[in-house]
């Protein structure tokens, strides 16, 4: 479902309309142009979250964020709850239309570690939303759990980040490793982590 197209956006809106009052919509905007590893190209910063729009990846990221912001407002008006997820290093929350919606809806922010609920890496992610049970998902990874995740990564030879030295500047830079894509998948137990609400 490509929501940068009119057809894809229409399909998503049709799905949003099917949600009942008190239901929750969960959005995970693609993070590739918002995280710290891409800032050398995107030129996104805390004070200029929209980035360098001459790059296609930046324009696409901005367009998706704008369209999701419309849907967040739709859910809020219709009495739905929503959750918006992105990695801890993401600048999505500073993008004007997203920031405006979150402030307007008095959304709350929590940080969860997917390693606590079945992921093979620690993977801290930020959740902003209006769901009343959002704070109940907030768990920190203890030192024992961190060691366990480290052993798992070593055993599976997972490399989510790699560092290299730039030949031109001589600076050490960071880029995505071969297993970075795998961390985009939610662990199955995440859907079971939220407490059941009384009906």
C-alpha positions as CSV (number, residue, x, y, z in Angstrom):
1,X,0.0,0.0,0.0
2,X,1.8,3.1,-1.3
3,X,0.1,6.0,0.4
4,X,2.1,8.5,-1.7
5,X,-0.3,7.6,-4.5
6,X,-4.0,8.7,-4.6
7,X,-5.1,5.1,-4.8
8,X,-3.0,4.0,-1.9
9,X,-4.2,6.9,0.3
10,X,-7.8,6.1,-0.6
11,X,-7.3,2.4,0.4
12,X,-5.8,3.5,3.7
13,X,-8.7,6.0,4.4
14,X,-11.3,3.2,3.7
15,X,-9.5,1.1,6.3
16,X,-9.5,4.0,8.8
17,X,-13.2,4.5,8.3
18,X,-13.9,0.9,9.4
19,X,-12.5,1.5,12.8
20,X,-15.0,1.7,15.6
21,X,-15.2,4.3,18.3
22,X,-12.7,3.3,21.0
23,X,-10.6,1.3,18.5
24,X,-6.9,2.0,17.9
25,X,-5.0,2.6,14.7
26,X,-1.2,1.9,14.8
27,X,1.1,3.6,12.3
28,X,4.7,2.9,11.7
29,X,6.1,5.5,9.2
30,X,9.1,4.2,7.3
31,X,12.1,5.6,9.2
32,X,14.9,5.4,6.6
33,X,15.0,9.2,6.0
34,X,14.3,10.2,9.6
35,X,16.9,8.4,11.6
36,X,20.4,9.6,12.5
37,X,22.2,7.3,10.0
38,X,20.7,9.1,7.0
39,X,21.2,12.7,8.2
40,X,24.4,13.1,6.1
41,X,22.2,12.8,3.0
42,X,18.8,14.1,4.1
43,X,20.2,17.1,6.0
44,X,17.4,16.7,8.6
45,X,18.2,18.4,11.9
46,X,16.3,19.2,15.1
47,X,15.6,22.7,13.8
48,X,15.1,21.7,10.1
49,X,13.3,18.4,10.3
50,X,11.9,18.7,6.7
51,X,15.4,18.2,5.4
52,X,16.8,18.7,1.9
53,X,13.8,18.3,-0.4
54,X,15.9,18.0,-3.6
55,X,16.4,14.3,-2.6
56,X,13.5,12.0,-3.5
57,X,13.8,10.0,-0.2
58,X,13.2,13.2,1.8
59,X,10.3,14.3,-0.4
60,X,8.7,10.8,0.0
61,X,9.2,10.8,3.7
62,X,7.7,14.2,4.1
63,X,4.7,13.3,2.0
64,X,4.0,10.1,4.0
65,X,4.3,12.1,7.3
66,X,1.8,14.8,6.0
67,X,-0.7,12.2,4.9
68,X,-0.4,10.3,8.2
69,X,-0.9,13.5,10.1
70,X,-4.3,14.0,8.3
71,X,-5.3,10.5,9.4
72,X,-4.3,11.1,13.0
73,X,-6.6,14.1,13.1
74,X,-9.4,12.0,11.5
75,X,-9.0,9.3,14.2
76,X,-9.0,12.0,16.9
77,X,-12.2,13.6,15.6
78,X,-14.0,10.2,15.2
79,X,-13.2,9.1,18.8
80,X,-10.5,6.6,17.8
81,X,-7.2,6.1,19.6
82,X,-4.0,6.0,17.6
83,X,-0.3,5.1,18.1
84,X,2.5,6.4,15.9
85,X,5.9,4.6,16.1
86,X,9.4,5.5,15.0
87,X,13.0,4.7,16.3
88,X,14.5,6.6,19.2
89,X,16.8,8.6,16.9
90,X,14.0,9.7,14.6
91,X,13.3,13.4,13.8
92,X,9.8,12.6,12.7
93,X,8.4,14.2,15.9
94,X,10.0,17.5,15.0
95,X,8.3,17.7,11.6
96,X,5.8,20.5,11.8
97,X,2.6,18.8,10.8
98,X,3.3,15.7,13.1
99,X,4.3,17.9,16.0
100,X,1.2,20.1,15.6
101,X,-1.2,17.1,15.6
102,X,0.5,15.5,18.7
103,X,0.3,18.7,20.6
104,X,-3.3,19.4,19.5
105,X,-4.4,15.9,20.6
106,X,-2.4,15.9,23.8
107,X,-0.7,12.7,22.8
108,X,1.7,11.1,25.2
109,X,5.2,9.7,24.5
110,X,6.6,6.4,25.8
111,X,9.8,4.6,24.9
112,X,9.7,0.8,24.7
113,X,12.5,-1.7,24.1
114,X,11.4,-4.4,21.7
115,X,14.0,-6.6,23.1
116,X,11.8,-6.9,26.2
117,X,9.1,-8.6,24.2
118,X,10.8,-11.0,21.9
119,X,13.0,-9.0,19.5
120,X,16.6,-10.2,19.0
121,X,18.0,-6.7,19.5
122,X,17.3,-4.1,22.2
123,X,15.6,-1.8,19.5
124,X,14.3,1.1,21.6
125,X,11.4,2.8,19.8
126,X,9.2,5.8,20.6
127,X,5.5,5.6,20.6
128,X,3.4,8.7,20.5
129,X,-0.4,8.3,20.9
130,X,-3.7,8.8,22.5
131,X,-4.3,5.2,23.6
132,X,-5.0,5.0,27.4
133,X,-2.9,1.9,27.8
134,X,0.2,3.3,26.2
135,X,2.1,3.8,29.4
136,X,1.6,0.1,30.3
137,X,3.9,-0.9,27.4
138,X,6.8,1.1,28.8
139,X,9.4,-1.4,30.1
140,X,13.1,-0.9,30.4
141,X,15.8,-3.4,29.5
142,X,17.7,-4.4,32.6
143,X,21.4,-5.3,32.7
144,X,20.7,-9.0,32.6
145,X,18.4,-8.7,29.6
146,X,21.0,-6.6,27.8
147,X,23.6,-9.3,28.3
148,X,21.2,-11.9,27.0
149,X,20.5,-9.8,23.9
150,X,24.2,-9.3,23.4
151,X,24.8,-13.1,23.5
152,X,21.9,-13.6,21.0
153,X,23.3,-11.0,18.6
154,X,26.8,-12.6,18.8
155,X,25.5,-16.1,18.3
156,X,23.3,-15.1,15.3
157,X,26.1,-12.8,14.0
158,X,23.7,-9.9,13.7
159,X,25.2,-6.7,12.5
160,X,22.6,-3.8,12.4
161,X,25.2,-1.0,12.3
162,X,28.6,-0.8,10.8
163,X,31.3,2.0,11.1
164,X,33.8,3.0,8.4
165,X,36.4,5.7,7.8
166,X,35.6,8.2,5.1
167,X,38.5,8.4,2.6
168,X,37.9,12.1,1.8
169,X,37.5,13.5,5.3
170,X,39.1,10.8,7.4
171,X,36.1,10.8,9.7
172,X,34.5,7.7,11.2
173,X,31.0,7.4,9.9
174,X,28.1,5.0,10.7
175,X,25.9,3.2,8.2
176,X,23.3,0.4,8.3
177,X,24.6,-3.1,8.6
178,X,23.3,-6.2,6.6
179,X,20.8,-7.1,9.3
180,X,19.3,-3.6,9.8
181,X,16.2,-4.3,7.7
182,X,15.3,-7.3,10.0
183,X,14.8,-4.9,13.0
184,X,11.9,-3.3,11.2
185,X,9.7,-6.3,12.0
186,X,7.7,-6.1,15.2
187,X,8.0,-9.2,17.5
188,X,4.8,-11.1,17.5
189,X,4.4,-10.7,21.3
190,X,4.0,-6.9,20.9
191,X,0.3,-7.4,20.1
192,X,-0.2,-9.2,23.4
193,X,1.7,-6.7,25.5
194,X,-1.1,-4.1,25.8
195,X,-3.5,-4.9,28.6
196,X,-7.1,-5.8,27.7
197,X,-9.5,-3.0,28.3
198,X,-12.8,-3.7,30.0
199,X,-15.8,-3.8,27.6
